[in-house]
Amino acid sequence: MKATDTKPPAAKDGTINQGTAYAWPMGVWLFVFFIAPILIIFVYSFLKKGLYGGVEWEFSLAAYRRMFNPNYGILVLRTLKITTVSTALTVLISIPCGYAMARSRHQTLLLFLIIIPFWTNSLIRVFAWMSILNNDGILNQILISLGITKDYIQFLYNQNAVILVSVYMYLPFAILPIFTAVDRFDFSLLEAARDLGANKMQAMVKVLIPGIRSGIVTAVIFTFIPIFGAYAVPLLVGGKDSYMLGNVIVDQVQKMRNWPLSAAFSMIITLISIAGILWMSFSNRRDAKLKSSNAKDEVYTANGSAHTFTGGIIK
């Protein structure tokens, strides 16, 4: 048989094969709802602000120059601070939760409890936290009734409230990938580390954490990116002093009618999101290569042992 005869029939007559045909709808969907909007935002960020809103089709770097305004610099630093602290707390809470879920006999029930928040609207959950943290909310009432404080404590409308609600909102997004990584982890490695003299904490830090690194990286990305572009949480529970990048983007579009500046700020979030996704992809590929190389080493070791064993028998 000739080499050309091995090609699929669809490739011979120039028609599109079945796999490519199935990929077309997804490709069109990604272009229309993902790539095209990003390209529009990118182009708008290099245009001039229109006199009555919108844009003037003239190339300009004015939007990017305004981003170096000290006030906007403070805004970006505040956004990074709130996002970093919220992400760190979320991941730190998620690691023991994911470990406990993976080791539990009631995984289905625990997964069900983790997924329940996704069935409710995020705004409803934010308003629920507002009723808890309000001056006359249940938290202040408990503290006053226990005599811990005589007057109410201002829990709302500050950065701590934004961090608290953000951790609650995105905790399921971090628990699920860590749970998946822990569930696939070989726990015999922990037993081996304990046999070699490591205590439980050392085994967890030096064996378990590196072993579930891909899940931790995924949890960081799934948490950091949405919090960095958050709008509703800082608006409702943070107030003006806790405004973040997402709030300024909306204000520039709706109030200031400065579309190029809002597009420039949006490009920052887009670039950070792309960088995070690339980091996650690189980390997952590196872990896959390490596992592949370790598996090959185990095969070579097993083969060597087998040859040595059989050689000893023959002798």
N, C-alpha and C positions, 0 to 999 in steps of 0.2 A: 504493500500500500504506500502511496506517495505521501510526503509530509503535508502537502496541501489538502489531502483528503481527510486529514484529522480535524480540520476546522469545522465548526458548527455550520449547518446548512444556512443559517441566517447570515453568517459572515461572508459566505460565498457570493450570494446574490446582492450584497450591499444593504440588506434590510437590517433594522435594529433588532438585536437579540432580546430575548424575553427579560433577562435581568435588567438591561438598560431601560426597557419600557416600564418596568415596575419602579425604577428609580426616578423617572421623570416627574411624577406628581410631587414627590418629596422635594426634589430639586427646585421646582417652580415655587412651592410653598416657602422654602427657605429663602429664595431670592426675593420674593414679593414682601414677606413679612419680617425678614431679618437683614439681608444684605442691602436691599434698596433703601430702607429707612436709615441705616447707618451711613450710606453714601450721601443721602440727602442732608443729614445732620452735619456730616463732614464738609459738604459744599457750603452750607449755610454759615458755618463758623468762619469762613473766609470772605463773607460778604459784608456790606455796610448796612447799618440799621436804617430802615425806612423812616420817613418823616412822620408817618402816622401808623407805625407798626409795620410788621413784615420786613422785607429786605429790599435793598437796591442791588441790582446785578452788577456790582463793581467790586473788584478784588480789594480786600482790605485786611490788615492784621490788627485792626482796632480792638476786636473782641479779645484776642490773646494778650494784647498790651494791657487791657483793663484787668485781666486776671492777676497781674502783678501788683495791683492795688493792695496796700497793707491790710485793708479791711477784708478783702477776699482771701488774703494769705492766712489771716486769723481764722476765717471760716473753714478753710481747707484743713488747717491744723486741728481745729476742734472736731471736724468730721473724722479725721484719722484717729484722734484720741478716743472718741466715743466708740468708733468701729473696732479699734484694736482691743480696747478693754472688754467690750461686749463679746467679741469673738473669743478672746482668751478665756473668759469666764464660762462661756458656752461649751467650749471644747473640754475644759477641765471638769465640768460637771458631766459631760457626755461620756468620757472615758470610763469612769466607774459604773455609770448606768449601762453602757453598752456591754461591759464585762459581765455585770450581774445578769443582764438579759441572756447573753450567750451561754452562761453557765446554769441558767434556771431551767427547771422542768416545765415551766409555764410560759414558754416563749410565745406561743400563739396569743395567749391572753395579754401579755405585756406589749406585744406588737399592736394588738388591737387598741390598747389604751394610749399608745404613742400616736396612732393614726387618728384617733377621735378628734383632736383639735383641727385637723384638716377639713372636717365636715362642717365647721362653722366659719362664718365670715371673719376675716382678720379685724375689721373695724369693730365688730361686736366684742371681740376679745379685748381690744384696746379700751373700749368704753367700760368693760367689766373691771379692768384694772384701774380706770379712773374712779369708779365708784368705791374701790377698795382703798385707794391712796388719798382720796379726797379728805378735806379737813374734817368733815363729819362722816367719813367713811368708817368701815368696820375696823380697820387697823388702828386708827386713832381712838376709837371707842374702847377697844380692848386695852390699849396702853393706859388710857385714863382710868378705866374701871379697875385695873390692877395696881394703880397708884404709881406707875412708873413715871408718868408725867402729869402735871396739873393742867396744862394747856395743850392744844393740838400741835402736832409737828407738821411742818410743811414738806410733805413727801412729793407733791406734784410740782410740775413746772420748773424742773431743774434737770441737770445732766444725769444725776443718779436715777431719776425716774425713767429717762430714756434708756439707760443701760439696763435697768431691771426689766422693763417691758420688752426690750429687744432680745434679751437672753431668753425670756419666756417664749417669745414668738418664734424664734429660730432654733430652739433646743431640739425639736424633732428632726430638723434637717441635719443636725450634727450627730444625733444618737444613731440614726439608721445606718449610715456608712460605717461608723465605728463598730456597731453591732455586727454588721456583715463581715468586717475584717477580723474581729475577735472570734466569730463563729467558725471561720476557716483556719484559725491559728492552730498549730500543732502544740498542744499543751504538754506533750512529752518533753519538749525543750525546757519548760519550766522545771519539771521534775529532774531533768539532767543538771540544770543549773543549781538546784538545791542539793543534789548529790555531790556536786563539786565544791560545796561550801558556801554558796551564796544564800543570804537570808531571803525572806519573802519579798521585801521591798527591793532589794538589789536585783532579784530575778525579774520582778515586774518592770523596773526601769531599764535594765540592760538587755532584757530578752523580749518581754512582751511588747513594750513600746516600739522598739525598732521593727518588730514583726508585724505590727498593725499600722505602720507608717503611712501606707497608701490610704487607709481609712481615715486617719487623722488629717492628712492633706486634703482629702475630699471634704471632710467636715469643716475645715478652715475655709475652703473656697465657697462652700454652700452657705456659710454664715457671713463671711466678710463682705462678699459682693452685694447681697441684698441689703445689708445694714448700711453699707457705704452710700447706697443710693436711696435710702429710706426717706419717705415723705410724711406718711400719716402719723407714725409714732412720735417723732420730734415735734410735729405740729400740735398734736393733741395733749401730750403729757410733758413736753419740754418747754413750750413757750418760746418767746423771741430770743432769750439768752441761750437757747439750745438749738437754734436753727442749724441745719446741716445743708450739705450741697444740694440735695434733692429739693429742699424748700426754696432755696434761692433760684434754682432752675425754673420752678413753677412761677415764682414771683416775677422773674424776668420776662416770662411769656405772657402772663395774665395781667400784671400791673404795669410793668415798665415797658412792655411791648418791645423788648430788646431780644429779638430772636437770635442774632449772631452770638451774643454773649451766652445765652442759654445753651446754644448748640456747642459752644466751646467748652462749657462746663460739662455738658453731656459727653463730649469726647473724652474727657478725663475719666469718667466712670467707665466708658466703653473700653478704653485702653487698659485700665486696671482689671476689668473683667477678662479681657483677652489674655493678659499676662497671667492671671490666676488660672485660667483654663489650660494654658500652655504648661504652667508649672505642674498642675495636676497630671496632665498627660505625660510629661517627662518623668515625674515621680513613679507613675504606674508602670511605664515602660522599663524604668531602671529596676524596679522591684521584680518585674517579670523576668528580666535578664538574670538577676541574681538567683531567683528560684530555679531558672533553667540551668544555670551553671552549677548550682549546688546539686541539682538532680543528676547532672552528668558526672560530677565528682563522686557521688554516691554509687553510680553505676560502675565507674572505673575502679573504685575501691572494692566493690563487690566482685567484679571480674578478677581483679588482682588477687583477692583472697581465695576465690574459687580456683585460680590457676595454681596458687601456692599449695592449697589443700590437695588438689588432684595430683600435683607433682610429688607431694610427699607420699601419697598413696602408691604412686607408680614406683617410686624409689624403694 
